[in-house]
């Protein structure tokens, strides 16, 4: 049952992230026209509708096909790292960050593949819907998926740089040279030596008899 939950819980969390992201985007598209603004906190924070044909925060415009290729590769790589991350409680935060990162990436990937205007685009040439604008500091418009991606990066960097020591860092991805592997090797060597000694002792007793 525990093994089932190990994979079921992150899959449900992943689905929730993608669902919330796509739901907020569809609401914006359905209720606002491009460029329209709705005040949330006066002129400091507004909801708007922006068609982003680049990456997060509006960078590298018109690179949809590149992002449509690179994003699945990144998702596959993060999933690979997730499967290699130990299941001990101390590594739960980094697993959460990996799930958030994949969820955010999938949310924006869906847009790039399927969200395009009829007659003006095609599959893998779509735009990402951005809607949250911190107008007070003129911060680039972003969406829910961007929030999860950014939070996951911040959390991963915080854990790897300030929380985990070198051995724990290596264990995050099961890299060689960890204390666990060393202990395992020492244990195996110790067991081998014990077997050799017992075998030598038995032979010596046989000779004495």
C-alpha positions in Angstrom: 0.0 0.0 0.0 2.9 2.4 0.8 4.4 1.8 -2.5 1.1 2.6 -4.3 0.8 5.9 -2.2 4.3 6.9 -3.1 3.3 7.2 -6.7 -0.4 8.0 -6.3 0.0 11.0 -4.1 2.5 12.8 -6.4 0.4 12.0 -9.5 -2.7 13.5 -7.8 -0.7 16.6 -6.8 0.6 16.9 -10.3 -2.9 16.6 -11.8 -4.1 19.3 -9.3 -1.4 21.7 -10.3 -2.1 21.3 -14.0 -5.9 21.6 -13.4 -5.6 24.8 -11.4 -3.2 26.3 -14.0 -5.5 25.4 -17.0 -8.6 26.5 -15.2 -7.3 29.9 -14.4 -6.1 30.4 -18.0 -9.4 29.4 -19.4 -11.3 31.8 -17.1 -9.0 34.6 -18.2 -9.5 33.8 -21.9 -13.3 33.5 -21.4 -13.8 36.8 -19.5 -11.1 39.2 -20.8 -9.9 40.4 -24.1 -6.2 40.7 -24.8 -4.6 43.6 -23.0 -7.7 44.2 -20.7 -6.9 44.8 -17.0 -9.0 44.1 -13.9 -7.7 45.8 -10.7 -7.2 43.5 -7.7 -5.2 45.7 -5.4 -5.7 49.1 -7.1 -2.9 49.8 -9.6 -0.4 47.6 -7.6 -1.8 44.2 -8.7 -4.0 43.5 -11.7 -5.4 40.6 -13.7 -4.8 40.9 -17.4 -4.7 38.8 -20.5 -1.4 38.4 -22.3 -0.5 35.9 -25.0 3.1 34.9 -24.3 4.9 33.3 -27.2 8.2 32.9 -25.2 9.2 31.3 -21.9 8.4 32.3 -18.4 8.2 36.0 -17.6 7.9 36.7 -21.3 11.5 36.0 -22.2 12.7 34.7 -25.6 9.7 35.4 -27.7 8.5 33.3 -30.7 10.5 30.2 -29.6 7.4 27.9 -29.2 8.8 25.0 -31.2 12.1 25.0 -29.3 10.3 25.1 -25.9 7.9 22.3 -27.1 10.9 20.1 -27.7 13.0 21.1 -24.7 10.2 21.0 -22.1 9.4 17.3 -22.5 13.1 16.5 -22.2 13.3 18.6 -19.0 10.2 16.9 -17.6 11.7 13.5 -18.3 14.9 14.4 -16.6 13.2 15.8 -13.5 11.0 12.7 -13.4 14.2 10.5 -13.6 15.7 12.5 -10.7 12.4 12.1 -8.7 12.5 8.4 -9.0 16.2 8.3 -7.8 15.5 10.6 -4.8 15.4 8.6 -1.5 12.0 8.1 0.2 13.2 9.1 3.6 11.3 12.0 5.3 14.2 14.4 5.1 14.1 14.3 1.3 10.3 14.9 1.1 10.8 18.7 0.4 12.9 18.1 -2.6 10.4 15.6 -4.0 7.7 18.2 -3.5 9.8 20.7 -5.4 10.3 18.2 -8.2 6.6 17.6 -8.5 5.8 21.3 -8.6 8.4 21.8 -11.3 7.0 19.1 -13.5 3.5 20.3 -12.9 4.3 23.9 -13.9 6.2 22.7 -16.9 3.3 20.5 -18.1 0.8 23.4 -17.6 2.7 25.7 -19.9 3.6 22.9 -22.4 -0.1 22.2 -22.9 -0.6 25.8 -23.9 2.3 25.7 -26.4 1.0 22.6 -28.0 -2.7 23.2 -28.2 -3.5 26.9 -27.5 -3.4 28.8 -30.8 -5.8 30.9 -32.8 -7.6 29.2 -35.7 -6.1 30.2 -39.0 -3.0 31.8 -37.4 -1.2 28.9 -35.8 -0.8 25.2 -35.5 0.2 22.5 -33.1 3.4 23.2 -31.1 3.2 26.9 -32.2 0.7 28.0 -29.5 1.0 30.8 -26.9 1.0 30.6 -23.1 -1.7 32.6 -21.3 -0.3 34.9 -18.7 -2.5 36.9 -16.4 -0.9 38.1 -13.1 0.7 41.5 -13.3 2.4 43.2 -10.4 2.0 46.6 -12.0 3.5 48.6 -9.1 7.0 47.3 -10.0 6.2 46.5 -13.7 7.1 42.9 -13.1 6.7 40.7 -16.2 3.2 39.1 -16.4 3.1 35.5 -15.3 0.7 32.6 -14.6 0.0 29.9 -12.1 2.4 27.5 -13.8 5.2 30.0 -13.6 4.6 30.4 -9.8 5.0 26.6 -9.3 8.2 26.5 -11.5 9.7 29.5 -9.7 8.9 28.2 -6.2 10.3 24.8 -7.0 13.6 26.3 -8.3 13.9 28.5 -5.1 13.1 25.5 -2.9 15.6 23.2 -4.6 18.4 25.8 -4.5 17.6 26.5 -0.8 17.8 22.8 0.1 20.9 21.9 -1.9 22.9 25.0 -0.9 21.8 25.6 2.7 20.1 22.5 4.1 21.7 19.3 2.8 25.4 18.5 3.4 27.6 17.0 0.7 26.6 13.4 1.5 22.9 14.3 1.6 23.3 16.3 -1.7 24.8 13.2 -3.4 22.0 11.0 -1.9 19.3 13.3 -3.4 20.2 11.8 -6.8 21.9 8.6 -5.6 25.3 9.8 -6.7 28.4 7.6 -6.0 30.6 8.1 -3.0 27.9 8.6 -0.4 28.3 7.5 3.2 25.5 5.0 2.7 27.4 3.3 -0.1 30.6 3.4 1.9 28.9 1.8 4.9 27.3 -0.8 2.6 30.7 -1.6 1.1 32.3 -1.8 4.6 29.6 -4.1 5.8 30.0 -6.4 2.7 33.8 -6.5 3.2 33.4 -7.2 6.9 31.0 -10.1 6.1 33.4 -11.4 3.5 36.3 -11.3 6.0 34.1 -13.0 8.7 33.2 -15.8 6.3 36.9 -16.3 5.3 37.9 -16.4 9.0 35.2 -18.9 9.8 36.2 -21.0 6.8 39.9 -20.9 7.8 38.9 -21.9 11.4 36.9 -24.9 10.2 39.8 -26.0 8.0 42.2 -25.7 10.9 39.9 -27.8 13.2 39.6 -30.5 10.5 43.4 -30.7 10.2 43.8 -31.0 14.0 41.3 -33.9 14.0 
